[in-house]
């Protein structure tokens, strides 16, 4: 099981000095992945389903990860997640390929269908059909990254007789976020991995049951191989909880320092969790 961290492109840790310090510390402590989330805009005033206040600062994940890439050498760079229906898939495919090339093949593209109606409306994307749009955008981007003659003709995007270089340094893993039956089916049918979050191992067990049900409903392409599981717990993770996640087959355990905001406190959080994982012998 690998150890990762998420959430540090938001709130008081967004500045350049704190970002460089914490990213290098995470890499030195043995963290294998650094994840950044996304919200283009947030409902104002805040609605019950919004994860953040409208005045909470959050950096664009790809710009943030590009900055982190320049400050590090080995840590994987993940989006957790990009709200895919809100993005132009051809532009995003170019951005992803560019960051993957500049980082030496370290990008993990986590995507989801989104759920905040005010955000989607403001961006100009209807909530209806967002799942189908997400599926189609994944297929379109993969064509641009891998096909000799990229082409896609669908309901939401259509192109042929075009190409885009440079290609990614290697096939970019697409990690599907979400806990709905549709997200589980998308992970099985199109994802190299799945990214989930919750409060406990019990939450993870329930979601793994959902993924198992999805495998009985949709076929997984052999080319995708085994579905990797990335799990983020919103609260501090104890040694016992780490052991539970390892036993459940988690490939990446992602810790989430927020709502801690002071960079010194975040540094302590990272050090403590690295020590717990090492003590249990659960990470590599």
N, C-alpha and C positions, 0 to 999 in steps of 0.2 A: 504494500500500500504506500502510495506517495502522499506527501503533505503539501497542501497549497494554501493560498490566502486570497481573500476577495474583499472588495469594498473600499479600497484605499484610493480610488479616484473620486471620492466624495468627502464632503465636509472639511474638517480642518487639516486633513492630510494631503490636500491637493497641490500645495505649493511645490516649486521645483526642488528646494533644498530637502524638504521632508520626503518627497517622492524618491529622490536619489538615495537618501540615507536608508529608508526603509526597504527599498528594493534590493539594495546591495546587502543589507543585513539579512533579509530573507534568503537570498541566494547563499550567503556564507553559512547560514544556519542549516542549510540542507533542504529548504523548501524547493519543490520541483515545478511549481506553477504559480502564476500571479494573475488574478482574474479581475476584470473591470466590468461594471454594469452600465446600463444605459437608461436615461430618460431625457428626451429632447426638451419637452416641457412637462410641467406638472400642474394638476388642477389647483386653481386658486379662487376661493379658499379651498383648503385641503378637504378631500372627500374621504369617507371611511376606508375605501379600497386603495387609497394612494399610499405607497410605502414611505414617502418622504413629504416634508413640508415644501410648499412651493418656493420658499426662500433658501432651501438647502442647496449648496453648490454641488454639482456633479459634472465632471469633465466628460467630454466625448470619449468613449472607450478606445477607439482606434488611435486618436491623437495621443491620449494618455499612454497607451501601450507602445507607441512609437518612441515616446520619450523614455519609457522604462527600458525598451530594447537598447537604446544608446548607452544606458547606465549599467547594463548587465551583460553577461556573456552566455549563460547556460539555461536560465530559468525559462520555462515555457510561458507564453503570453496568451491568455485566454479572455474571450468576451463572455460574460455571464450576466445577462445575455444581450446580444443585439436584437432589437425588435424588428425582425426581418421585413414584415409588410410595409414598414415605414421607410424603407430604403429602396433606392433604384438598384436592381440586382447587378446591372452591368457596371455601374459606378462602384458599388460595393466590391464586386469581384476584382476590379482594378486595385482598389485600396488594399484589399486582403492580400493579393498577390504581391503588391509593392512592399507591404510590411513583412510578409513572409520572406521575401528576398533579402531585405535589409537586416532582418533579425537572424538570418542563417537558418531558416526553416523551423522557427520556434512557435508559430501561431497556431492556436486552437480556436476555431470559430464556433462559439456557442450562439445559438439562435433560438428565438421563440416567436410565437404568434402575437404576443401582446394581449393586454386585457383592459387598459385604461381608456375608456371611450373618449374622454375629453382630450387626451393626448393625440389619439388617432384622428379625431375630427379636426383638431388644430393643424395637424400635418397634412390633412387632405386625403386620408385613407379611410374608407368605410370599414366599420367593424365586421359587417357581413362579408363573408368570403375570405376572411383573413387567414384561415387555415389552409384553404386551397391556394391562396396567393403565396403563403410560406413554402408549401411543397413545390410549387412551380419555380419559385425563385431559387431554391436549392438546386433543382435540376438545371436551370439556366446557368447558374454560376459554375457548376461542375463541368458543363459543356465548354465554357470559356477557358477553364483551367486545364482541361485534359484532352479534348477532342482535337483531332487533326484539322477538321473543318467545323468549327463551332457553329451550332445552329439550335434554335428552339422556336417552336411555334405553339403557343398556348393561349389561354384565355386572357392572361395578364401581361405577358411579354412575348414578343416575337422578333426574331432576328435570324439572318443567315448572311453568307458572303461577307463576314467581318472576322477579324481576329484581334487578339489582345496579347501583347508581350510586354514585359517578361512574364512567363508562367511562374507559378509558385515554385519555391525551391524543392518542394515535394508535395504530394497530394495533401491538401490542407484538411485535417480532420474536422468534420462537422459534428458538433455536439448539440443535441436537442434538449432544450429546457422545457419544463412544464410538468404538471401532474394530472392533466386531464386524460381521459381515454384516447382522445385524438393525438395528444402529445406522445403518449406511449406508442401508439401505432406509427407515428412519424419517426420516432426513435428507432423502432424495429425496421421499418422499411427504408429509411434514408440516413440514419445517423451512424457515425462511427462510435458515438458515445451518447450517454444521457446525463444531464446535469439536474439534480434535484436538491431540494432544501427542506428543512424542517427542524423540529425541536428535539427529536430523539430517534433512537434506533427503531422504536415502534412505528414512527412515521415512515422510515425507510422501508421497513418490512411491508407496510401497506402498499407503498408505491412499487416495490418489486413484484408484489402480487399483480398489480395492474400491468406491469411490463410482461409478466408471464402470460396473462390473459391476452395481451396484444399479439404475442407470438403465435397464438392459436387462431388469430383472425387475419393476420397479414403475413406474407412471406418475406423473409429476410434474404436479400441478395448475398450469395456466397462471397462475392468480392469484398463485402464490408467486414467479414470476419466476425469475431466476437464483439458484442456490445459492451463497451467500457462503461463503468459506473463511477460518476463523480458525485459526491455528496457534500453538502455544506450545512453545518449546524449553526444556527444563529447565535447561540449562547456559547460560553467557554466549554471546551471539550475535555472531560476528565480522562485519566488513564483507562479507567474501566470502560468508558464509552468508546474510546479508541479501539480497545480490544473487541468490543461488540461489532463495530463497523468492519474491522478486518475480518472477523468471522463471517460476516454477511457478504463478503466478496467485494467490498468497495475497492476500486482501483486508485482513486484519489480522494482523500479526505481534505476538504477545504475549510479552513477556519475563518471566522468573521469577527475582526476586532471591534467594529462599531457596535454600540454607540460610543465607545472610547474614542476620543478625538485628539488628545494631546499626543504628539509624536513620541515623546518619551514613554508614555504609558503603552502606546501601541508597540514600541520596541520591546518592552517588558513582556507584553502579551505574546509576541512572536517567540521570544526566547523561552518563555515558560512552556509553550506548546511544543516547541522543538525538543525540549528536555523531556517532557512527558512521553512523546512518541519514541524518543531514543531509549528511554527507560523500559518501555514495553517491548522494544525490539520490533516495532511494527512497521517502520518506514524504511525505505531504501532510497 
